[in-house]
Amino acid sequence: MSLTADLAKSGARLRGRPREFDVDAALDRAIVVFAERGYQGASIAELKAAMGLASGSLYKAFPDKLAIFLAAFERYKTVRDGVLQAAVGKGKTGRDKVRRLLSYYAEASVGESGRRGCLVVAGATELALLNEEAARTVASALLRNLSFLADLIREGQGDGSISPAIDPEPVARTLLSLGQGLRVLGKTGLQDTDAEAVVETAMRLLD
């Protein structure tokens, strides 16, 4: 699933911004710049050009690059979380839902989407070292993902599809680490078969 496809599926709109332009569409284009170049590598000139905004409109909506990034990150997480939960929700058991979640990471890590990269990996973790607000935002997003995974494992234990002997929290943390690691490997041209092999290996942790 490509970033562009994910963004196109979302009808979500951010509130509290000027309406002289389509904020979500502008942020979608900013996400691509940040994902490809990272926070430090993305210049205001590149962002302005990608977002299709004049300087006056840009600075009226976003006072600086950090504000653009934080708004883009909010948009990114809203869209990706919605698409991910929809994909996971098609699973019949907790185990199937975990597989669908890992497969989502794997599919996002190959091809154009994989080479483009993940906003969390490319920009958020970089910025988290420099800015407390960004660090809190990233930590909160990852904590939600961790909690979601742990709940799916518990669901699987409840329906009998996942071993009751495993501890949901550390296993969820391991699976989340694998998912984020796939996004890193995706920047290097990860192959479909390799990504699928990671998913298959990860699923053995649930036995």
N, C-alpha and C positions, 0 to 999 in steps of 0.2 A: 504494500500500500504506500503510495507516494505522498509526500507532504502536500503537494498541490491537490491531489485527490481528496485528502483528508479535509483540507481547508474548504474545498468546493462543496463538500457534503454538509458543512455546518451552516446553519442559519443564525447562529448566535451573533449578537451585536453587543459591543461594549457600550456602556452608558457614561454619561457625564463628559462627553467630548464635543467639540464644535462640529456642526453638521455641514460646513461648507464643502466637504468632500466625504467620500466613503471611507470612514475610519478603518473598518475591518479590512477592506481591500488594500489600503495603504499598509496596514500592519502585516498582512499576509506577505506582501512583497518585502517588508523589512525583515521578516522572519527568515526568508531565503538568504538575504545578505548576511545576517548574523550567523545562521547555521553554516554557511559556506566559509566565512572569513573569521568568525569569532568576534568577541566584543571589541578587543583592541584593534583588530585588523579592519573592522568596518569603519569607514570614514563618514563624517556627516555628509560630504558631497555625494558619496555613493548611496547613502540612505535616501537623501533628498531626490536623487535621480530615480532610484528604484521605486520610491513611493509616489513619484509623479507630483511632487508638491513644490510650490514656490517657497522661498525662505520665510516669507511672512506667515503663510499658512502652517508651515512646519513648526515654527517657534511659538505660534499661538496655541497649538495643540500640545506640543511637547517642548518644555524649556531647554532640554539638553539631551545628549545621546543616552544617558542613563534612563531618562524618562521614556524614551522611545523603546529601549530594550525591555524595561519592566512591563510596559504595555504590550509589547510583542510577545513576551514570555507568558503573560496572562492569557492572551489570545491563543497562543500555541497550546498551552495546557488545557484550556477549555475545549478546543477543537479535538485534540488528540485523545483526551480523556473520554469525550463523548463517543468518538468512533471506536475506541478500544472497548468501552463498556458495552456498546452495541454488539461488537464481534464476540466478546466473551459471553454475553447473555444468550447466545444461540446454543451454548453448551448444555448438555443434558445432565451431566454430573459435575461435581467439583473438579475431578481429575480432567475431564474434557475441557472445562473452563480454563484451567491452568495451561493446558496444551494450547488452547486458542490464544491465550495471552502471550505465551512464548513465541508462537508462530507469528503473531502480529509483529513482535520485535524483529524476528528473523526476516520477514518479508520487507520490513522497513529498512533493513540493513544491506540489501542487495540492489544492484542496478543503480539507476539515477538517484533514487532516494538515499541509498546507502552512501554514495559518493558525496552527495550534498551534505549529509550529516544531520545530527540531532542538535537542536538548540540547547538542550541541557548540557550535552557533552561539549559542544563547540563554544558556547558563550557563557552559560550560567555558571558552570564550575570555575571557569576562568575569572569571572567577575566576582564570584563568591569570596575570593581571596582578597578582594580590594574594597568591597562595599558591604556593610553590615545588613542593609536592607535586602540586597540581592542574595546574601548568604541565607537570610531567614526565608526568603521566597523559595530558593532552591531546596533548602532543608524541608520546608513544609510540603513541597510537591513530591519529593522523594519519600517522605514519611507517609503520605497518602497512598502512594503506589505500594509501599511496603505493607501497609495495613490492608489494602485491597487484596494483595496476594495471600497474606496470612489468613484472611477470611475465606478465600477460595479453598485453601488447604483444609481449614476446619470444616467447610461445607463437604469436601470430599471425604473427610474422616467420618462425618455424620451419615453420609449416604453409602459408605463402605467402599468407595472407589480409591481411596488413599489410605495407606497404612496408619492405624491408630498409634503406632509406636514412635512416629517421628514428631519432633518438636516444631510446630508451625512457624514460630518467629525466626529461628536461625535458618531454616530451609527457605522461607520466603526471602530473607536477606540474600541468601546465596543465589536464588533464582533471579532476583532483581539485579544483582551484580552481573550475572551472565547476560541478562537482557541489555543492560547498559554497555557491557563489554562488546556485544555484537554490534552496537551502533558505532563504537570506536573502530572495530575491524572493518565495518562497512566503508569507511573512508579509504581503505586500501584496496578495494575491489573484491570484497568477499563474494564467493560463489554460492549459488542456491544450495547446492549439495552440502557444502560445509556448514552453512547456517542451519540446515535441516538436521544435520548430524549433531549439532550442539543441542538442539531442542530434544532430540531423542535421548541423548545422554542425560540431559537435565531431568527428564521425566523419570528416570530411574531413581532419583532421589525421593520419589514419592512412594516407592515400594517398601 
